[in-house]
């Protein structure tokens, strides 16, 4: 059983981002980049499947610039068997990623495709669902528990009203939620071994897909600066400010 895990290169969650002076996007100059945290959860789950004997191969794949090789090597150090980079300098969007991954899936024929439920930069939460729609595969999104038994996937989903349990046939698309697992750290020996693991590089053109963006970013602006908070001396003063200054209570 093969598990395909798409991962995304994002700005490290501890970095305070800066907007470019022309407001065309986020300034990535000398910024630390990392594997998207939800994608790390997906990699961890795939590696656990292999350790449990459920999966036989874990393949990490990224769609993006050449520098994504660094994040793919991290995935290899975490336990992935090999990696694939679909290299493009286009500012790729969710539909383009899903289209490129569909073409790769036709080559790989993976049984389980494990996405992180969303990235911490665009925060769209779209790619897994788009990929499922393009391929016609069943999907289990926002998974907090995954079990593979007798050719079926059993997924516990986190929904607004609580937990929803579903079962579906393979191949299946699963997107991982925060509580699915806690990713491991890559050990130094595994980091060294990752340098020798296989990494294949394709272009969208080689896969026969068009990843041209369908949306145009008009402007990126930082959130307005919030005023500093204040302390009040009594409940009466708090109520007065909420009523007369904030005007949030009548």
C-alpha positions as CSV (number, residue, x, y, z in Angstrom):
1,X,0.0,0.0,0.0
2,X,1.4,3.4,-1.1
3,X,0.8,6.6,0.8
4,X,1.3,9.9,-1.0
5,X,1.8,13.0,1.2
6,X,1.7,16.4,-0.5
7,X,3.6,19.0,1.6
8,X,3.9,22.8,1.4
9,X,6.9,25.1,2.0
10,X,5.7,28.0,4.3
11,X,7.2,30.7,6.4
12,X,8.2,29.4,9.9
13,X,5.3,29.9,12.3
14,X,7.6,31.8,14.7
15,X,8.6,34.4,12.1
16,X,6.9,37.8,12.1
17,X,6.1,38.3,8.5
18,X,6.6,41.6,6.6
19,X,4.6,42.9,3.7
20,X,6.5,44.1,0.6
21,X,6.6,47.9,0.2
22,X,4.6,47.6,-3.0
23,X,2.0,45.5,-1.2
24,X,2.3,42.7,-3.8
25,X,2.9,40.0,-1.3
26,X,4.9,38.8,1.7
27,X,8.6,39.6,1.8
28,X,10.4,36.3,1.9
29,X,14.0,37.7,1.8
30,X,16.2,35.9,4.4
31,X,13.1,34.4,6.0
32,X,13.2,31.0,7.6
33,X,11.0,28.5,5.7
34,X,9.7,25.2,7.0
35,X,7.3,22.4,6.3
36,X,3.7,23.4,6.9
37,X,2.7,22.2,10.4
38,X,-0.4,20.3,9.2
39,X,1.7,18.6,6.5
40,X,4.1,17.5,9.2
41,X,1.1,15.8,10.9
42,X,0.3,14.1,7.6
43,X,3.9,12.8,7.2
44,X,3.9,11.5,10.7
45,X,0.6,9.7,10.2
46,X,2.0,8.1,7.0
47,X,5.2,7.0,8.7
48,X,3.2,5.5,11.5
49,X,1.1,3.6,9.0
50,X,4.3,2.1,7.6
51,X,5.7,1.3,11.0
52,X,2.5,-0.5,11.8
53,X,2.7,-2.5,8.6
54,X,-0.3,-0.9,7.0
55,X,1.7,0.9,4.4
56,X,4.7,-0.2,2.4
57,X,5.9,3.1,0.9
58,X,5.6,6.7,1.9
59,X,6.1,9.3,-0.9
60,X,6.4,13.0,0.0
61,X,5.6,15.5,-2.8
62,X,5.8,19.2,-3.1
63,X,4.7,21.6,-5.8
64,X,6.7,24.8,-6.0
65,X,10.1,26.4,-6.4
66,X,13.4,24.5,-6.4
67,X,14.0,25.5,-2.8
68,X,11.2,23.1,-1.8
69,X,13.8,20.4,-2.0
70,X,14.9,21.4,1.5
71,X,11.5,20.7,3.0
72,X,11.3,17.4,1.1
73,X,14.6,16.4,2.6
74,X,13.1,17.1,6.0
75,X,10.2,14.8,5.1
76,X,12.7,12.1,4.1
77,X,14.5,12.5,7.4
78,X,11.1,12.1,9.2
79,X,10.6,8.7,7.6
80,X,9.4,9.2,4.0
81,X,10.9,6.7,1.6
82,X,11.3,9.0,-1.4
83,X,10.3,12.4,-2.6
84,X,8.9,14.1,-5.7
85,X,9.2,17.8,-6.6
86,X,6.9,19.3,-9.2
87,X,9.1,22.3,-9.9
88,X,7.6,25.6,-11.0
89,X,8.3,29.3,-10.4
90,X,4.7,30.2,-10.9
91,X,2.9,31.5,-7.8
92,X,0.9,28.4,-7.7
93,X,-2.6,28.3,-6.2
94,X,-4.7,25.5,-4.7
95,X,-6.4,24.5,-8.0
96,X,-3.0,24.4,-9.8
97,X,-1.6,22.2,-7.0
98,X,-4.5,19.9,-7.1
99,X,-4.2,19.6,-10.9
100,X,-0.5,18.8,-10.8
101,X,-1.0,16.3,-8.0
102,X,-3.8,14.6,-10.1
103,X,-1.3,14.1,-12.9
104,X,1.3,12.6,-10.5
105,X,-1.3,10.3,-8.9
106,X,-2.0,8.9,-12.3
107,X,1.7,7.8,-12.3
108,X,2.0,6.8,-8.7
109,X,-1.4,5.1,-8.2
110,X,-1.2,5.7,-4.4
111,X,-3.9,4.1,-2.2
112,X,-4.0,6.9,0.4
113,X,-3.3,10.6,-0.2
114,X,-2.7,12.4,3.1
115,X,-2.9,16.2,3.0
116,X,-2.6,18.6,5.8
117,X,-6.0,20.2,6.2
118,X,-4.7,23.7,5.4
119,X,-1.5,25.7,5.2
120,X,-0.6,28.4,7.7
121,X,0.1,31.0,5.0
122,X,-2.8,31.0,2.5
123,X,-5.1,29.3,5.1
124,X,-7.4,28.2,2.2
125,X,-8.1,24.6,3.2
126,X,-9.0,23.8,-0.4
127,X,-6.3,21.6,-2.0
128,X,-7.3,18.3,-0.6
129,X,-11.0,18.7,-1.5
130,X,-10.1,20.0,-5.0
131,X,-7.9,17.0,-5.6
132,X,-10.6,14.6,-4.4
133,X,-13.1,16.3,-6.8
134,X,-10.7,16.1,-9.8
135,X,-9.8,12.4,-9.2
136,X,-13.3,11.3,-8.1
137,X,-11.9,9.8,-4.9
138,X,-13.9,9.7,-1.7
139,X,-12.5,12.0,1.1
140,X,-12.3,12.2,4.8
141,X,-11.4,15.7,5.8
142,X,-10.3,17.2,9.2
143,X,-9.3,13.7,10.5
144,X,-8.5,13.3,14.2
145,X,-8.2,9.6,13.9
146,X,-7.5,7.3,11.0
147,X,-7.7,3.5,10.8
148,X,-7.1,1.3,7.8
149,X,-8.6,-2.2,7.9
150,X,-9.7,-4.8,5.3
151,X,-9.3,-2.4,2.4
152,X,-11.3,0.4,4.0
153,X,-10.4,3.7,5.7
154,X,-12.2,4.6,8.9
155,X,-11.9,8.3,9.6
156,X,-13.0,10.3,12.7
157,X,-13.7,13.8,11.6
158,X,-13.8,17.0,13.7
159,X,-17.0,18.9,12.7
160,X,-18.8,21.8,14.3
161,X,-21.2,19.6,16.3
162,X,-18.5,17.2,17.6
163,X,-17.1,14.1,16.0
164,X,-18.3,12.3,12.9
165,X,-17.1,8.8,12.0
166,X,-17.1,7.6,8.4
167,X,-15.8,4.7,6.5
168,X,-14.8,4.6,2.8
169,X,-13.1,2.4,0.3
170,X,-9.6,2.9,-1.0
171,X,-8.1,4.9,-2.7
172,X,-9.0,7.7,-0.4
173,X,-8.1,11.4,0.2
174,X,-7.6,12.3,3.9
175,X,-6.8,15.7,5.3
176,X,-5.3,15.8,8.8
177,X,-6.4,17.9,11.7
178,X,-4.3,19.1,14.6
179,X,-5.2,16.3,17.1
180,X,-4.4,13.4,14.8
181,X,-0.9,13.0,16.2
182,X,2.2,14.8,17.4
183,X,5.0,14.9,14.8
184,X,8.4,13.5,15.8
185,X,11.7,15.3,15.5
186,X,14.2,14.2,12.8
187,X,17.3,12.6,14.3
188,X,20.8,13.5,13.1
189,X,21.4,10.0,11.6
190,X,18.1,10.2,9.7
191,X,18.9,13.6,8.5
192,X,22.2,12.2,7.1
193,X,20.4,9.2,5.5
194,X,17.8,11.6,3.9
195,X,20.6,13.1,1.7
196,X,20.9,9.7,-0.1
197,X,17.2,9.0,-0.6
198,X,15.6,9.3,-4.0
199,X,14.1,12.6,-5.1
200,X,12.5,12.9,-8.5
201,X,11.9,16.3,-10.1
202,X,9.3,17.0,-12.8
203,X,7.9,20.1,-14.3
204,X,4.2,20.8,-14.8
205,X,4.8,20.7,-18.6
206,X,6.3,17.2,-18.3
207,X,3.2,16.1,-16.5
208,X,1.0,17.7,-19.1
209,X,-0.7,20.2,-16.8
210,X,-1.3,23.9,-16.7
211,X,-0.8,25.6,-13.3
212,X,-1.3,29.1,-14.4
213,X,-3.0,31.1,-11.6
214,X,-6.7,31.8,-12.0
215,X,-6.7,34.5,-9.3
216,X,-4.9,37.8,-9.2
217,X,-3.7,39.3,-5.9
218,X,-4.5,43.0,-6.0
219,X,-3.0,44.0,-2.6
220,X,-1.6,42.5,0.5
221,X,-1.7,44.6,3.6
222,X,-0.8,44.0,7.3
223,X,-3.6,44.1,9.9
224,X,-4.2,47.5,11.5
225,X,-2.2,48.2,14.6
226,X,-4.3,47.5,17.7
227,X,-4.3,50.0,20.5
228,X,-2.8,48.8,23.8
229,X,-5.2,47.4,26.4
230,X,-6.0,49.2,29.6
231,X,-6.9,48.1,33.1
232,X,-10.1,49.2,34.9
233,X,-10.5,49.5,38.6
234,X,-14.0,48.2,38.9
235,X,-16.9,46.4,37.2
236,X,-18.8,49.6,37.0
237,X,-15.9,51.3,35.1
238,X,-15.8,48.3,32.7
239,X,-19.5,48.5,32.0
240,X,-19.3,52.2,31.5
241,X,-16.5,51.8,28.9
242,X,-18.3,49.0,27.1
243,X,-21.4,51.1,27.0
244,X,-20.1,54.6,26.2
245,X,-16.7,54.0,24.5
246,X,-16.9,50.6,22.8
247,X,-20.7,50.8,22.4
248,X,-21.1,47.1,22.4
249,X,-23.8,47.0,25.1
250,X,-26.9,49.2,25.2
